[in-house]
Amino acid sequence: MNRNRLNSAEISNLHRANLQKNLQRRIETARARGDENLLKLLEAEAQYLR
């Protein structure tokens, strides 16, 4: 088997890490803009991902 390929667990972990990283960036942007409504939605999404 090709050693450069990721198994499904590694792909799942990488995907989850990317989702969390992108969500954190979106939360920081919403905070910087003072968008409380968006911030609440993003925080709810963060709870869902945990």
PyMOL Python script that loads the backbone (N, CA, C, O; Angstrom):
from pymol import cmd

cmd.read_pdbstr("""\
ATOM      1  N   MET A   1       0.843  -1.181   0.000  1.00  0.00           N
ATOM      2  CA  MET A   1       0.000   0.000   0.000  1.00  0.00           C
ATOM      3  C   MET A   1       0.889   1.244   0.000  1.00  0.00           C
ATOM      4  O   MET A   1       1.973   1.244   0.583  1.00  0.00           O
ATOM      5  N   ASN A   2       0.431   2.270  -0.639  1.00  0.00           N
ATOM      6  CA  ASN A   2       1.196   3.513  -0.731  1.00  0.00           C
ATOM      7  C   ASN A   2       1.267   4.195   0.635  1.00  0.00           C
ATOM      8  O   ASN A   2       0.235   4.487   1.239  1.00  0.00           O
ATOM      9  N   ARG A   3       2.473   4.446   1.118  1.00  0.00           N
ATOM     10  CA  ARG A   3       2.637   5.030   2.448  1.00  0.00           C
ATOM     11  C   ARG A   3       2.292   6.509   2.498  1.00  0.00           C
ATOM     12  O   ARG A   3       2.198   7.080   3.584  1.00  0.00           O
ATOM     13  N   ASN A   4       2.101   7.144   1.345  1.00  0.00           N
ATOM     14  CA  ASN A   4       1.745   8.562   1.303  1.00  0.00           C
ATOM     15  C   ASN A   4       0.247   8.789   1.488  1.00  0.00           C
ATOM     16  O   ASN A   4      -0.187   9.929   1.649  1.00  0.00           O
ATOM     17  N   ARG A   5      -0.531   7.739   1.468  1.00  0.00           N
ATOM     18  CA  ARG A   5      -1.982   7.867   1.597  1.00  0.00           C
ATOM     19  C   ARG A   5      -2.385   7.870   3.065  1.00  0.00           C
ATOM     20  O   ARG A   5      -1.771   7.193   3.890  1.00  0.00           O
ATOM     21  N   LEU A   6      -3.404   8.624   3.377  1.00  0.00           N
ATOM     22  CA  LEU A   6      -3.931   8.681   4.736  1.00  0.00           C
ATOM     23  C   LEU A   6      -5.059   7.674   4.889  1.00  0.00           C
ATOM     24  O   LEU A   6      -5.806   7.419   3.945  1.00  0.00           O
ATOM     25  N   ASN A   7      -5.178   7.106   6.076  1.00  0.00           N
ATOM     26  CA  ASN A   7      -6.309   6.209   6.309  1.00  0.00           C
ATOM     27  C   ASN A   7      -7.529   7.037   6.706  1.00  0.00           C
ATOM     28  O   ASN A   7      -7.416   8.242   6.929  1.00  0.00           O
ATOM     29  N   SER A   8      -8.669   6.408   6.792  1.00  0.00           N
ATOM     30  CA  SER A   8      -9.910   7.143   7.033  1.00  0.00           C
ATOM     31  C   SER A   8      -9.904   7.875   8.379  1.00  0.00           C
ATOM     32  O   SER A   8     -10.470   8.964   8.480  1.00  0.00           O
ATOM     33  N   ALA A   9      -9.283   7.308   9.405  1.00  0.00           N
ATOM     34  CA  ALA A   9      -9.228   7.970  10.711  1.00  0.00           C
ATOM     35  C   ALA A   9      -8.375   9.236  10.631  1.00  0.00           C
ATOM     36  O   ALA A   9      -8.717  10.262  11.219  1.00  0.00           O
ATOM     37  N   GLU A  10      -7.268   9.155   9.902  1.00  0.00           N
ATOM     38  CA  GLU A  10      -6.403  10.329   9.744  1.00  0.00           C
ATOM     39  C   GLU A  10      -7.111  11.424   8.954  1.00  0.00           C
ATOM     40  O   GLU A  10      -6.994  12.607   9.273  1.00  0.00           O
ATOM     41  N   ILE A  11      -7.839  11.021   7.930  1.00  0.00           N
ATOM     42  CA  ILE A  11      -8.595  11.993   7.132  1.00  0.00           C
ATOM     43  C   ILE A  11      -9.666  12.650   7.977  1.00  0.00           C
ATOM     44  O   ILE A  11      -9.866  13.862   7.902  1.00  0.00           O
ATOM     45  N   SER A  12     -10.351  11.863   8.777  1.00  0.00           N
ATOM     46  CA  SER A  12     -11.392  12.392   9.654  1.00  0.00           C
ATOM     47  C   SER A  12     -10.811  13.394  10.653  1.00  0.00           C
ATOM     48  O   SER A  12     -11.380  14.463  10.871  1.00  0.00           O
ATOM     49  N   ASN A  13      -9.684  13.043  11.253  1.00  0.00           N
ATOM     50  CA  ASN A  13      -9.039  13.947  12.212  1.00  0.00           C
ATOM     51  C   ASN A  13      -8.576  15.233  11.541  1.00  0.00           C
ATOM     52  O   ASN A  13      -8.729  16.318  12.101  1.00  0.00           O
ATOM     53  N   LEU A  14      -8.019  15.115  10.358  1.00  0.00           N
ATOM     54  CA  LEU A  14      -7.562  16.288   9.620  1.00  0.00           C
ATOM     55  C   LEU A  14      -8.731  17.186   9.240  1.00  0.00           C
ATOM     56  O   LEU A  14      -8.642  18.410   9.339  1.00  0.00           O
ATOM     57  N   HIS A  15      -9.817  16.579   8.808  1.00  0.00           N
ATOM     58  CA  HIS A  15     -11.011  17.343   8.441  1.00  0.00           C
ATOM     59  C   HIS A  15     -11.558  18.105   9.643  1.00  0.00           C
ATOM     60  O   HIS A  15     -11.885  19.287   9.542  1.00  0.00           O
ATOM     61  N   ARG A  16     -11.655  17.423  10.775  1.00  0.00           N
ATOM     62  CA  ARG A  16     -12.170  18.055  12.002  1.00  0.00           C
ATOM     63  C   ARG A  16     -11.266  19.221  12.430  1.00  0.00           C
ATOM     64  O   ARG A  16     -11.760  20.277  12.823  1.00  0.00           O
ATOM     65  N   ALA A  17      -9.957  19.027  12.353  1.00  0.00           N
ATOM     66  CA  ALA A  17      -9.012  20.085  12.712  1.00  0.00           C
ATOM     67  C   ALA A  17      -9.176  21.289  11.787  1.00  0.00           C
ATOM     68  O   ALA A  17      -9.127  22.433  12.240  1.00  0.00           O
ATOM     69  N   ASN A  18      -9.370  21.034  10.499  1.00  0.00           N
ATOM     70  CA  ASN A  18      -9.585  22.129   9.552  1.00  0.00           C
ATOM     71  C   ASN A  18     -10.880  22.872   9.832  1.00  0.00           C
ATOM     72  O   ASN A  18     -10.921  24.100   9.758  1.00  0.00           O
ATOM     73  N   LEU A  19     -11.943  22.135  10.154  1.00  0.00           N
ATOM     74  CA  LEU A  19     -13.216  22.773  10.498  1.00  0.00           C
ATOM     75  C   LEU A  19     -13.057  23.682  11.716  1.00  0.00           C
ATOM     76  O   LEU A  19     -13.548  24.811  11.728  1.00  0.00           O
ATOM     77  N   GLN A  20     -12.370  23.183  12.731  1.00  0.00           N
ATOM     78  CA  GLN A  20     -12.178  23.958  13.954  1.00  0.00           C
ATOM     79  C   GLN A  20     -11.307  25.190  13.701  1.00  0.00           C
ATOM     80  O   GLN A  20     -11.579  26.262  14.241  1.00  0.00           O
ATOM     81  N   LYS A  21     -10.282  25.043  12.899  1.00  0.00           N
ATOM     82  CA  LYS A  21      -9.398  26.172  12.575  1.00  0.00           C
ATOM     83  C   LYS A  21     -10.169  27.255  11.824  1.00  0.00           C
ATOM     84  O   LYS A  21     -10.064  28.438  12.147  1.00  0.00           O
ATOM     85  N   ASN A  22     -10.939  26.847  10.826  1.00  0.00           N
ATOM     86  CA  ASN A  22     -11.734  27.811  10.062  1.00  0.00           C
ATOM     87  C   ASN A  22     -12.794  28.477  10.927  1.00  0.00           C
ATOM     88  O   ASN A  22     -13.038  29.678  10.805  1.00  0.00           O
ATOM     89  N   LEU A  23     -13.421  27.702  11.794  1.00  0.00           N
ATOM     90  CA  LEU A  23     -14.432  28.263  12.685  1.00  0.00           C
ATOM     91  C   LEU A  23     -13.804  29.280  13.640  1.00  0.00           C
ATOM     92  O   LEU A  23     -14.391  30.330  13.900  1.00  0.00           O
ATOM     93  N   GLN A  24     -12.621  28.974  14.161  1.00  0.00           N
ATOM     94  CA  GLN A  24     -11.946  29.902  15.066  1.00  0.00           C
ATOM     95  C   GLN A  24     -11.625  31.220  14.361  1.00  0.00           C
ATOM     96  O   GLN A  24     -11.771  32.295  14.941  1.00  0.00           O
ATOM     97  N   ARG A  25     -11.187  31.125  13.107  1.00  0.00           N
ATOM     98  CA  ARG A  25     -10.900  32.334  12.321  1.00  0.00           C
ATOM     99  C   ARG A  25     -12.179  33.150  12.116  1.00  0.00           C
ATOM    100  O   ARG A  25     -12.157  34.378  12.212  1.00  0.00           O
ATOM    101  N   ARG A  26     -13.282  32.474  11.837  1.00  0.00           N
ATOM    102  CA  ARG A  26     -14.555  33.168  11.639  1.00  0.00           C
ATOM    103  C   ARG A  26     -15.036  33.834  12.931  1.00  0.00           C
ATOM    104  O   ARG A  26     -15.586  34.935  12.894  1.00  0.00           O
ATOM    105  N   ILE A  27     -14.832  33.170  14.069  1.00  0.00           N
ATOM    106  CA  ILE A  27     -15.207  33.742  15.368  1.00  0.00           C
ATOM    107  C   ILE A  27     -14.381  34.996  15.640  1.00  0.00           C
ATOM    108  O   ILE A  27     -14.923  36.014  16.070  1.00  0.00           O
ATOM    109  N   GLU A  28     -13.096  34.930  15.396  1.00  0.00           N
ATOM    110  CA  GLU A  28     -12.228  36.092  15.622  1.00  0.00           C
ATOM    111  C   GLU A  28     -12.636  37.263  14.735  1.00  0.00           C
ATOM    112  O   GLU A  28     -12.612  38.413  15.173  1.00  0.00           O
ATOM    113  N   THR A  29     -13.008  36.979  13.502  1.00  0.00           N
ATOM    114  CA  THR A  29     -13.448  38.034  12.584  1.00  0.00           C
ATOM    115  C   THR A  29     -14.757  38.655  13.065  1.00  0.00           C
ATOM    116  O   THR A  29     -14.911  39.876  13.039  1.00  0.00           O
ATOM    117  N   ALA A  30     -15.693  37.825  13.501  1.00  0.00           N
ATOM    118  CA  ALA A  30     -16.975  38.334  14.010  1.00  0.00           C
ATOM    119  C   ALA A  30     -16.748  39.207  15.245  1.00  0.00           C
ATOM    120  O   ALA A  30     -17.380  40.254  15.391  1.00  0.00           O
ATOM    121  N   ARG A  31     -15.852  38.782  16.129  1.00  0.00           N
ATOM    122  CA  ARG A  31     -15.531  39.592  17.317  1.00  0.00           C
ATOM    123  C   ARG A  31     -14.941  40.940  16.922  1.00  0.00           C
ATOM    124  O   ARG A  31     -15.316  41.981  17.461  1.00  0.00           O
ATOM    125  N   ALA A  32     -14.011  40.901  15.973  1.00  0.00           N
ATOM    126  CA  ALA A  32     -13.345  42.137  15.533  1.00  0.00           C
ATOM    127  C   ALA A  32     -14.346  43.106  14.916  1.00  0.00           C
ATOM    128  O   ALA A  32     -14.199  44.320  15.054  1.00  0.00           O
ATOM    129  N   ARG A  33     -15.341  42.591  14.251  1.00  0.00           N
ATOM    130  CA  ARG A  33     -16.366  43.437  13.628  1.00  0.00           C
ATOM    131  C   ARG A  33     -17.463  43.835  14.600  1.00  0.00           C
ATOM    132  O   ARG A  33     -18.277  44.708  14.299  1.00  0.00           O
ATOM    133  N   GLY A  34     -17.489  43.205  15.755  1.00  0.00           N
ATOM    134  CA  GLY A  34     -18.538  43.498  16.729  1.00  0.00           C
ATOM    135  C   GLY A  34     -19.894  42.927  16.330  1.00  0.00           C
ATOM    136  O   GLY A  34     -20.934  43.445  16.738  1.00  0.00           O
ATOM    137  N   ASP A  35     -19.885  41.862  15.533  1.00  0.00           N
ATOM    138  CA  ASP A  35     -21.123  41.252  15.049  1.00  0.00           C
ATOM    139  C   ASP A  35     -21.602  40.203  16.054  1.00  0.00           C
ATOM    140  O   ASP A  35     -21.266  39.023  15.950  1.00  0.00           O
ATOM    141  N   GLU A  36     -22.388  40.653  17.020  1.00  0.00           N
ATOM    142  CA  GLU A  36     -22.837  39.775  18.101  1.00  0.00           C
ATOM    143  C   GLU A  36     -23.745  38.656  17.601  1.00  0.00           C
ATOM    144  O   GLU A  36     -23.673  37.532  18.099  1.00  0.00           O
ATOM    145  N   ASN A  37     -24.596  38.953  16.624  1.00  0.00           N
ATOM    146  CA  ASN A  37     -25.494  37.918  16.101  1.00  0.00           C
ATOM    147  C   ASN A  37     -24.701  36.786  15.455  1.00  0.00           C
ATOM    148  O   ASN A  37     -24.949  35.612  15.730  1.00  0.00           O
ATOM    149  N   LEU A  38     -23.759  37.138  14.608  1.00  0.00           N
ATOM    150  CA  LEU A  38     -22.928  36.129  13.963  1.00  0.00           C
ATOM    151  C   LEU A  38     -22.099  35.385  14.996  1.00  0.00           C
ATOM    152  O   LEU A  38     -21.923  34.171  14.895  1.00  0.00           O
ATOM    153  N   LEU A  39     -21.596  36.094  15.975  1.00  0.00           N
ATOM    154  CA  LEU A  39     -20.788  35.470  17.021  1.00  0.00           C
ATOM    155  C   LEU A  39     -21.592  34.401  17.766  1.00  0.00           C
ATOM    156  O   LEU A  39     -21.066  33.327  18.056  1.00  0.00           O
ATOM    157  N   LYS A  40     -22.844  34.680  18.075  1.00  0.00           N
ATOM    158  CA  LYS A  40     -23.695  33.696  18.753  1.00  0.00           C
ATOM    159  C   LYS A  40     -23.901  32.460  17.880  1.00  0.00           C
ATOM    160  O   LYS A  40     -23.856  31.332  18.372  1.00  0.00           O
ATOM    161  N   LEU A  41     -24.127  32.675  16.588  1.00  0.00           N
ATOM    162  CA  LEU A  41     -24.298  31.545  15.677  1.00  0.00           C
ATOM    163  C   LEU A  41     -23.032  30.696  15.592  1.00  0.00           C
ATOM    164  O   LEU A  41     -23.095  29.467  15.616  1.00  0.00           O
ATOM    165  N   LEU A  42     -21.890  31.361  15.491  1.00  0.00           N
ATOM    166  CA  LEU A  42     -20.629  30.640  15.385  1.00  0.00           C
ATOM    167  C   LEU A  42     -20.292  29.894  16.670  1.00  0.00           C
ATOM    168  O   LEU A  42     -19.739  28.795  16.624  1.00  0.00           O
ATOM    169  N   GLU A  43     -20.622  30.481  17.811  1.00  0.00           N
ATOM    170  CA  GLU A  43     -20.378  29.801  19.081  1.00  0.00           C
ATOM    171  C   GLU A  43     -21.274  28.572  19.211  1.00  0.00           C
ATOM    172  O   GLU A  43     -20.861  27.555  19.770  1.00  0.00           O
ATOM    173  N   ALA A  44     -22.497  28.665  18.697  1.00  0.00           N
ATOM    174  CA  ALA A  44     -23.382  27.505  18.691  1.00  0.00           C
ATOM    175  C   ALA A  44     -22.804  26.414  17.773  1.00  0.00           C
ATOM    176  O   ALA A  44     -22.868  25.228  18.096  1.00  0.00           O
ATOM    177  N   GLU A  45     -22.254  26.815  16.656  1.00  0.00           N
ATOM    178  CA  GLU A  45     -21.631  25.862  15.746  1.00  0.00           C
ATOM    179  C   GLU A  45     -20.428  25.207  16.418  1.00  0.00           C
ATOM    180  O   GLU A  45     -20.196  24.011  16.241  1.00  0.00           O
ATOM    181  N   ALA A  46     -19.665  25.974  17.181  1.00  0.00           N
ATOM    182  CA  ALA A  46     -18.507  25.429  17.897  1.00  0.00           C
ATOM    183  C   ALA A  46     -18.965  24.376  18.912  1.00  0.00           C
ATOM    184  O   ALA A  46     -18.314  23.343  19.065  1.00  0.00           O
ATOM    185  N   GLN A  47     -20.063  24.628  19.594  1.00  0.00           N
ATOM    186  CA  GLN A  47     -20.597  23.652  20.555  1.00  0.00           C
ATOM    187  C   GLN A  47     -21.001  22.364  19.846  1.00  0.00           C
ATOM    188  O   GLN A  47     -20.796  21.266  20.365  1.00  0.00           O
ATOM    189  N   TYR A  48     -21.573  22.510  18.665  1.00  0.00           N
ATOM    190  CA  TYR A  48     -21.990  21.349  17.879  1.00  0.00           C
ATOM    191  C   TYR A  48     -20.789  20.491  17.489  1.00  0.00           C
ATOM    192  O   TYR A  48     -20.875  19.263  17.485  1.00  0.00           O
ATOM    193  N   LEU A  49     -19.669  21.139  17.161  1.00  0.00           N
ATOM    194  CA  LEU A  49     -18.483  20.415  16.723  1.00  0.00           C
ATOM    195  C   LEU A  49     -17.732  19.739  17.864  1.00  0.00           C
ATOM    196  O   LEU A  49     -16.892  18.875  17.613  1.00  0.00           O
ATOM    197  N   ARG A  50     -18.009  20.106  19.092  1.00  0.00           N
ATOM    198  CA  ARG A  50     -17.280  19.519  20.238  1.00  0.00           C
ATOM    199  C   ARG A  50     -17.800  18.170  20.590  1.00  0.00           C
ATOM    200  O   ARG A  50     -17.302  17.541  21.523  1.00  0.00           O
TER     201      ARG A  50
END
""", "prot")
cmd.dss("prot")
cmd.show_as("cartoon", "prot")
cmd.util.cbc("prot")
cmd.orient("prot")
